[in-house]
Amino acid sequence: FGGASGKDWTYSMWFVNFGGHVKYHVLLPVENLDVYAGFRFGASIGQGITKSNGVEYVDVTGAGFYWSGFLGAHYYLNKNFGFIAEFGYPVWLKAGISLKF
């Protein structure tokens, strides 16, 4: 979901992705480091709407299939807690924490 606005107009959009991914993990001699490459695939649907002077215009409505690749790594500080970073499409850079239970 996203949007923008000006003095006499607003623009909003939404899109939803459905899909999955597969990963290939590379074994490196670095303890607690998990490096991988992957392939993401699925379907997407979305719409963009402009409102100007009380009138609503549907600018873009679309649906389709997508595929992309990505690279990523987990680094675990202990057996249950670590950090994650991924680079790819549709999210160019993703970073966060990783928890194992």
Kinemage of the C-alpha trace (Angstrom):
@kinemage 1
@onewidth
@group {chain A} dominant
@subgroup {mainchain}
@vectorlist {calphas} color= white
{ca phe a 1} P 0.000 0.000 0.000
{ca gly a 2} L 1.242 3.491 -0.714
{ca gly a 3} L 0.226 6.907 -1.900
{ca ala a 4} L 0.933 10.567 -2.497
{ca ser a 5} L -1.055 13.802 -2.411
{ca gly a 6} L -1.021 17.366 -3.661
{ca lys a 7} L -3.205 20.441 -3.215
{ca asp a 8} L -6.198 19.152 -5.207
{ca trp a 9} L -5.446 15.466 -5.721
{ca thr a 10} L -4.482 12.218 -4.030
{ca tyr a 11} L -2.997 9.034 -5.427
{ca ser a 12} L -3.163 5.662 -3.738
{ca met a 13} L -2.068 2.198 -4.747
{ca trp a 14} L -2.071 -1.337 -3.467
{ca phe a 15} L -0.634 -4.630 -4.607
{ca val a 16} L -0.494 -8.163 -3.268
{ca asn a 17} L 2.007 -10.883 -4.140
{ca phe a 18} L 1.305 -14.609 -3.740
{ca gly a 19} L 4.077 -17.108 -4.267
{ca gly a 20} L 6.959 -19.037 -2.873
{ca his a 21} L 10.697 -19.404 -3.065
{ca val a 22} L 13.425 -22.023 -3.114
{ca lys a 23} L 16.922 -21.614 -1.644
{ca tyr a 24} L 20.287 -23.266 -2.179
{ca his a 25} L 22.479 -23.023 0.923
{ca val a 26} L 26.257 -22.806 0.468
{ca leu a 27} L 28.439 -24.508 3.068
{ca leu a 28} L 31.263 -22.168 4.070
{ca pro a 29} L 33.969 -22.819 6.670
{ca val a 30} L 32.750 -19.830 8.727
{ca glu a 31} L 31.008 -20.884 11.924
{ca asn a 32} L 27.424 -19.612 12.416
{ca leu a 33} L 27.197 -18.172 8.869
{ca asp a 34} L 24.471 -19.427 6.506
{ca val a 35} L 24.801 -18.053 2.949
{ca tyr a 36} L 22.247 -18.854 0.245
{ca ala a 37} L 20.952 -17.987 -3.208
{ca gly a 38} L 17.360 -18.401 -4.216
{ca phe a 39} L 14.601 -18.090 -6.749
{ca arg a 40} L 11.242 -16.412 -6.016
{ca phe a 41} L 8.080 -16.950 -8.118
{ca gly a 42} L 4.378 -16.193 -7.917
{ca ala a 43} L 1.506 -13.960 -8.982
{ca ser a 44} L 0.786 -10.304 -8.289
{ca ile a 45} L -2.339 -8.133 -8.454
{ca gly a 46} L -2.648 -4.398 -7.839
{ca gln a 47} L -4.391 -1.105 -8.568
{ca gly a 48} L -3.608 2.625 -8.620
{ca ile a 49} L -6.312 5.264 -8.021
{ca thr a 50} L -6.206 9.051 -8.478
{ca lys a 51} L -8.819 11.291 -6.807
{ca ser a 52} L -9.084 14.829 -8.166
{ca asn a 53} L -11.800 17.363 -7.292
{ca gly a 54} L -14.007 14.634 -5.823
{ca val a 55} L -13.751 12.371 -8.893
{ca glu a 56} L -12.003 8.996 -8.666
{ca tyr a 57} L -10.022 7.628 -11.624
{ca val a 58} L -8.622 4.097 -11.763
{ca asp a 59} L -5.213 4.612 -13.396
{ca val a 60} L -3.698 1.181 -13.313
{ca thr a 61} L -5.179 -2.220 -12.652
{ca gly a 62} L -2.970 -5.181 -13.240
{ca ala a 63} L -2.239 -8.779 -12.505
{ca gly a 64} L 0.489 -11.090 -13.649
{ca phe a 65} L 3.189 -13.562 -12.819
{ca tyr a 66} L 6.647 -12.704 -11.537
{ca trp a 67} L 9.970 -14.412 -10.911
{ca ser a 68} L 13.238 -13.156 -9.488
{ca gly a 69} L 16.466 -14.171 -7.838
{ca phe a 70} L 17.963 -13.188 -4.512
{ca leu a 71} L 21.058 -13.603 -2.338
{ca gly a 72} L 21.019 -13.779 1.427
{ca ala a 73} L 22.812 -14.627 4.625
{ca his a 74} L 22.040 -15.418 8.237
{ca tyr a 75} L 24.648 -14.897 10.935
{ca tyr a 76} L 23.789 -16.526 14.273
{ca leu a 77} L 25.212 -15.152 17.524
{ca asn a 78} L 24.014 -18.298 19.306
{ca lys a 79} L 21.857 -21.300 18.372
{ca asn a 80} L 18.585 -19.302 18.633
{ca phe a 81} L 19.332 -15.675 17.669
{ca gly a 82} L 20.936 -14.059 14.645
{ca phe a 83} L 20.765 -11.462 11.906
{ca ile a 84} L 19.501 -11.776 8.338
{ca ala a 85} L 20.159 -9.782 5.168
{ca glu a 86} L 18.726 -10.414 1.683
{ca phe a 87} L 19.189 -8.598 -1.607
{ca gly a 88} L 16.844 -9.164 -4.552
{ca tyr a 89} L 13.463 -8.348 -6.064
{ca pro a 90} L 10.712 -7.237 -5.224
{ca val a 91} L 12.296 -6.000 -1.961
{ca trp a 92} L 15.758 -4.745 -2.945
{ca leu a 93} L 17.258 -4.958 0.536
{ca lys a 94} L 15.791 -6.741 3.518
{ca ala a 95} L 17.462 -6.875 6.940
{ca gly a 96} L 16.341 -8.047 10.338
{ca ile a 97} L 16.714 -10.559 13.119
{ca ser a 98} L 16.336 -14.314 12.885
{ca leu a 99} L 14.922 -16.470 15.677
{ca lys a 100} L 15.069 -20.276 15.908
{ca phe a 101} L 12.818 -22.228 18.270
